[in-house]
């Protein structure tokens, strides 16, 4: 059975009215698969803490539009970017357990 527009977009988060600040350390954080990201930036306005930005243009010499990345120390683990990306565009962002992310990237998220 085919979904109507309203039902199809029901999982897309609302764009926040104001930017908030991180109040506690999240259990999960957003991670962008930069090789899979088109750089469309659809996820950016959905982030309530404004922690998604394009990768610096000089990082990749072979792409016209650089992918985005998450400033992980600011991420609150809300998954709004994941839902926006998977529902509206490409599915290039996933939520990762904080401890797994810290081990993988050698960082500490507070």
ChimeraX attribute file (.defattr): number of C-alpha atoms within 10 A of each C-alpha:
attribute: neighborCount
match mode: 1-to-1
recipient: residues
	/A:1	3
	/A:2	6
	/A:3	8
	/A:4	9
	/A:5	8
	/A:6	8
	/A:7	9
	/A:8	12
	/A:9	13
	/A:10	11
	/A:11	13
	/A:12	17
	/A:13	16
	/A:14	13
	/A:15	14
	/A:16	13
	/A:17	9
	/A:18	8
	/A:19	11
	/A:20	12
	/A:21	11
	/A:22	14
	/A:23	8
	/A:24	8
	/A:25	15
	/A:26	17
	/A:27	13
	/A:28	19
	/A:29	26
	/A:30	25
	/A:31	21
	/A:32	19
	/A:33	15
	/A:34	15
	/A:35	9
	/A:36	12
	/A:37	20
	/A:38	19
	/A:39	20
	/A:40	15
	/A:41	19
	/A:42	15
	/A:43	22
	/A:44	22
	/A:45	19
	/A:46	23
	/A:47	24
	/A:48	22
	/A:49	18
	/A:50	18
	/A:51	17
	/A:52	23
	/A:53	16
	/A:54	15
	/A:55	16
	/A:56	11
	/A:57	12
	/A:58	9
	/A:59	10
	/A:60	12
	/A:61	8
	/A:62	8
	/A:63	12
	/A:64	10
	/A:65	14
	/A:66	23
	/A:67	24
	/A:68	25
	/A:69	22
	/A:70	21
	/A:71	14
	/A:72	20
	/A:73	15
	/A:74	19
	/A:75	25
	/A:76	22
	/A:77	20
	/A:78	16
	/A:79	19
	/A:80	20
	/A:81	30
	/A:82	25
	/A:83	19
	/A:84	25
	/A:85	23
	/A:86	16
	/A:87	16
	/A:88	14
	/A:89	15
	/A:90	16
	/A:91	18
	/A:92	20
	/A:93	24
	/A:94	17
	/A:95	17
	/A:96	15
	/A:97	14
	/A:98	20
	/A:99	14
	/A:100	12
	/A:101	19
	/A:102	15
	/A:103	10
	/A:104	9
	/A:105	8
	/A:106	8
	/A:107	12
	/A:108	12
	/A:109	15
	/A:110	12
